Amino acid sequence: MFSSDEDSYSREAPVKAGEEYDVEIEDIAKKGDGIARVEGFVIFVPGTKVGDKIKIHIDSVKRKVAEAHKV
């Protein structure tokens, strides 16, 4: 049975919009947002820097990435 990439990614995302996670900022994206990962899944967190250990709130989950803010 054929499954679109969008469906498979959305089912497999290890984070959900509205939930909170404890993460460490591992890198900085080209636009300046911090990058955290949960089970390898990339999460962009504005206003952070490498090494920050923070709690985040997931705002949106897309095919391959999520966006969050610091709590």
N, C-alpha and C positions, 0 to 999 in steps of 0.2 A: 504494500500500500504506500502511495506517495504522500509525503508530508512536506509542507513548505518549510523553508528555513525559518521564517518568522514564527511559525507555530512551534517548532522544536526549540528555538531559543527561548521563547516566552515561557514554555513549560519547564525549562531547565534552569532558569535564573535562580540562583541560591538566595536572592533577596526579594522582598516584596515591598511595594509602596506602602507607606504608613508605618513601617516597622523601624525599630532602632537597633543599631549594632555598635559594638566597640571595635574600633579599627585603628590602624597606624597608617599615616600618610607615607607612602613609599616613594613617590615621584611627583614631578610637577608637569602638567600638560602644557602644550604649546601656548594655550590661551591663559595660563597662569593658575588654573585650578589645581588643587591637590588631587592626587590619585591614590585611592585605597583599593584593596582587593578583598573580596570575600569568596573563598574557594576559587580564586583565580578570576572572578568576575570583576570587571573594572567599574569603579564608582568615582565620579567626579565630585569634589567637595571644595567649593570656593572659599577663599579666606583662610587657607591652611598652608603649612609648610612641611617639608620633609622632616620626619621624625615625630610629628605631633601624634600623640595617642589620645584619641577623642571618641566621644559618642556621637553618632550621626543618626539623622532621621531621613529615610529614603523618600524623596519627593516623586520620582518617576523612574520607571524601569522600561528600557527600550530593548531592542533585539540583542545588542551586544554590550551595552553599558547602562549604568544607572546614574541618576543625579541625586545629590543629598545635600543637607546643610548640617552645620554643627548644632548640637543641642546645648 
